Amino acid sequence: MDLSKVKMIVTDMDGTLLNSHHEVSDLFFELFEELKRRNILFVAASGRQYNSIIDKLRTIKSDIIVVAENGGYVMNNEVEILSTLLPKDQQRAILETLSEVDNINPVLCGKQGAYLTGDSETFADLLRQYYSAFEIVEDLSQVDAEILKIAIYHFESSEKYIYPSVKHLEGDLKVKVSGPNWVDISSPNANKGFALQKLQEMYAITPEETMVFGDYNNDLEMLALASFSFAMENAHPNVKRVANFSTTSNDDFGVERVLEKLLT
């Protein structure tokens, strides 16, 4: 495996770069300095909101590109590169569908923050792991803000208890099981692959010069755009099927181990 041509590295956050405690390792930050010295672009691509990604990577925020909200919002050093909004009529249709589903926690994800109802204090506490800026409102349908996606959380299983109720929306919308507990619904072009393709075009970087790490279904489109696509050991079976390579788990420095090989 010849990694010498790699010019861009893209990694998911939860389950990939972040360990099970939602932490970025000190080793990664050391390796990043060498990536920067070699002019290799680094992209953090996550279903998280922009502010939450920046909180995890604050010391290097001026030197990275952030793909937030599953590709719906792309920023480079506070400059917006791309945003793909979810139209109001589609928001209403999704919320109507979700009103028929029990035991779920919907979140409207906007550019400036997220919005949820106060139905579950337990969920609000959990949300702080993923969203550093959110507001509790009485009615999600009355939120007047630029919305990028709707994220839905189930405490047991998103694949089992949420996805069957919303999969009929696929086609007109992008419906992604983005984690063990999350389903994300957005406009069709609001995905990590669409965002990565734009970045590849912008920086004239080919798939053969791109390295991508992922662990869940919302990473599939971007993995397909990289010759050096890596599935984490803890990845969903779908990710392991499409990735060209594999690495160790997020708790065993899976991303860092490959970066070390790249930088030797």
C-alpha positions in Angstrom: 0.0 0.0 0.0 1.7 3.2 -1.3 0.5 6.1 0.8 2.9 8.6 -0.6 0.4 10.2 -2.9 -2.2 11.1 -0.2 -3.0 14.8 -0.2 -6.3 14.8 1.8 -7.3 12.9 4.9 -11.0 12.7 5.9 -12.2 11.1 9.1 -15.5 10.7 10.8 -15.6 11.6 14.5 -17.8 9.4 16.7 -16.7 5.8 16.6 -13.7 6.7 14.4 -11.4 9.5 15.5 -13.1 9.8 18.9 -12.7 7.0 21.4 -15.6 5.6 23.5 -15.2 8.5 25.9 -15.7 11.0 23.0 -12.1 12.1 23.2 -9.4 12.9 20.6 -6.0 11.3 21.5 -2.9 13.4 22.2 -1.2 11.2 19.6 -3.5 12.4 16.9 -2.7 16.1 17.6 1.1 15.2 17.4 0.5 13.5 14.1 -1.6 16.4 12.8 1.4 18.7 13.2 3.4 16.6 10.7 0.4 16.4 8.4 0.3 20.2 8.4 4.0 20.4 7.8 3.6 18.2 4.7 0.6 20.3 3.4 -1.8 17.3 3.7 -5.3 18.6 4.1 -7.3 17.3 7.1 -11.1 17.2 7.1 -13.3 16.3 10.1 -16.6 14.9 8.7 -19.3 14.2 11.2 -23.0 14.1 11.9 -22.3 16.4 14.8 -23.0 20.1 14.6 -20.2 22.5 13.6 -19.7 23.9 17.1 -19.4 20.4 18.6 -16.7 19.4 16.1 -14.8 22.5 16.8 -15.0 21.9 20.6 -13.2 18.6 20.0 -10.5 20.0 17.7 -10.3 23.6 19.1 -6.4 23.7 19.1 -6.3 23.0 15.4 -9.5 24.6 14.2 -7.8 27.2 12.0 -6.0 24.5 10.1 -8.7 22.1 9.2 -11.9 21.8 7.1 -15.1 20.8 9.0 -17.9 18.9 7.3 -20.7 19.1 9.8 -24.3 17.7 9.9 -23.4 14.8 7.7 -22.3 17.0 4.9 -25.0 19.7 5.1 -22.6 22.3 6.4 -18.9 22.8 5.3 -16.6 25.4 6.9 -13.0 26.3 6.4 -11.6 28.5 9.2 -15.0 30.2 9.8 -15.7 30.6 6.1 -18.7 28.8 4.7 -18.0 26.6 1.7 -21.3 24.8 1.4 -24.6 24.6 3.1 -27.6 22.4 2.0 -30.7 23.4 3.8 -33.8 21.3 4.5 -36.9 23.2 3.1 -39.7 24.1 5.5 -42.3 22.0 3.7 -40.0 18.9 4.0 -39.4 19.7 7.7 -43.2 19.7 8.3 -43.7 16.4 6.4 -40.9 14.8 8.4 -42.2 16.1 11.8 -45.7 14.8 10.9 -44.3 11.3 10.2 -42.3 11.4 13.4 -45.4 12.4 15.5 -46.7 8.8 14.8 -43.5 7.2 16.2 -43.2 6.4 20.0 -40.2 6.9 22.3 -38.1 9.0 19.9 -36.3 12.3 20.4 -36.2 14.5 17.3 -33.7 17.4 17.0 -33.8 20.2 14.4 -30.2 20.9 13.4 -29.5 24.4 12.3 -26.4 26.4 11.3 -26.3 28.2 14.6 -27.6 25.5 16.9 -30.0 22.7 17.5 -33.6 22.7 18.7 -35.5 20.1 20.7 -38.5 20.0 23.0 -38.3 19.6 26.7 -40.0 16.2 26.8 -37.0 14.3 28.1 -34.5 15.7 30.5 -32.4 12.6 30.2 -32.1 13.1 26.4 -31.2 16.8 26.9 -28.4 15.7 29.2 -27.2 13.1 26.7 -27.4 15.6 23.8 -24.6 17.7 25.3 -22.2 15.0 24.3 -22.9 15.8 20.6 -24.3 19.4 20.5 -22.7 22.2 22.4 -25.3 24.7 21.2 -29.0 23.9 21.5 -32.2 25.4 22.6 -35.3 23.8 24.1 -38.5 25.0 22.5 -42.3 24.2 22.9 -43.0 23.3 19.2 -40.4 22.2 16.6 -42.7 23.1 13.8 -42.6 26.8 14.9 -38.8 27.1 14.8 -37.8 29.9 12.4 -34.2 29.1 11.5 -32.0 27.7 8.7 -32.3 23.9 9.3 -29.8 21.5 7.8 -31.2 18.2 8.9 -33.5 16.5 11.4 -31.7 14.0 13.7 -33.8 11.4 15.7 -32.5 9.5 18.7 -33.8 6.3 20.3 -32.3 5.0 23.5 -32.2 1.4 22.4 -31.8 1.1 18.6 -32.2 3.5 15.7 -32.1 0.7 13.1 -34.8 -1.2 14.8 -37.2 1.4 16.2 -36.7 4.5 14.0 -35.6 3.6 10.5 -38.6 1.3 9.6 -41.0 4.3 10.2 -39.0 6.7 8.0 -37.5 4.6 5.3 -40.4 5.5 3.0 -39.0 9.0 2.8 -35.9 7.9 1.0 -35.7 9.2 -2.6 -37.1 12.6 -1.9 -34.8 12.8 1.2 -31.6 11.3 2.5 -32.4 9.0 5.3 -29.3 7.6 7.1 -28.9 5.3 10.1 -25.9 7.4 11.4 -25.2 5.5 14.6 -26.5 2.9 16.9 -29.1 5.3 18.3 -29.4 7.9 15.6 -31.2 8.4 12.3 -30.6 11.6 10.2 -32.9 13.0 7.6 -31.7 15.7 5.2 -31.9 16.9 1.6 -30.5 14.4 -0.9 -27.3 16.3 -1.4 -26.7 16.8 2.3 -24.3 13.8 2.7 -20.6 13.4 3.4 -19.9 12.2 -0.1 -21.4 15.2 -1.8 -19.4 17.5 0.5 -16.2 15.5 -0.1 -16.7 15.6 -3.9 -17.0 19.4 -3.7 -13.7 19.6 -1.7 -11.9 17.3 -4.1 -13.0 19.5 -7.0 -12.1 22.7 -5.1 -8.6 21.5 -4.2 -8.0 19.4 -7.4 -7.5 16.3 -5.4 -8.4 12.9 -6.9 -9.8 9.8 -5.2 -6.4 8.2 -5.6 -5.0 11.0 -3.4 -7.7 10.8 -0.8 -7.8 8.8 2.5 -11.1 8.3 4.4 -11.9 6.7 7.7 -15.5 5.7 8.8 -17.6 3.4 10.9 -21.2 3.9 10.1 -23.7 4.1 7.2 -23.5 7.9 7.0 -19.9 7.4 5.9 -20.6 5.2 2.9 -20.8 7.9 0.3 -17.5 9.5 1.3 -15.7 6.1 1.6 -16.7 5.4 -2.1 -14.7 8.6 -3.1 -11.3 7.4 -1.7 -8.9 4.8 -3.0 -7.6 4.6 0.6 -10.9 4.0 2.4 -10.6 2.5 5.9 -13.3 0.7 8.0 -12.8 0.8 11.7 -12.7 -2.6 13.4 -15.9 -1.5 15.3 -17.6 -0.4 12.0 -21.1 -1.4 10.8 -21.0 -4.4 8.4 -22.1 -2.2 5.5 -18.9 0.0 6.0 -16.7 -3.1 6.2 -18.2 -4.3 2.9 -17.4 -1.1 0.9 -14.1 0.0 2.4 -10.9 -1.1 0.6 -8.9 -1.4 3.9 -9.5 -1.9 7.6 -7.8 -0.7 10.8 -8.1 -1.2 14.5 -11.0 0.2 16.6 -11.5 3.7 17.7 -10.4 2.6 21.2 -7.2 1.1 19.8 -6.0 4.2 17.8 -7.3 2.9 14.5 -6.9 6.3 12.7 -3.6 7.1 14.3 -2.0 3.8 13.4 -2.6 4.4 9.7 -1.4 8.0 10.0 1.8 6.8 11.5 2.3 4.5 8.5 1.6 7.4 6.2 4.1 9.6 7.9 7.0 7.1 8.1 
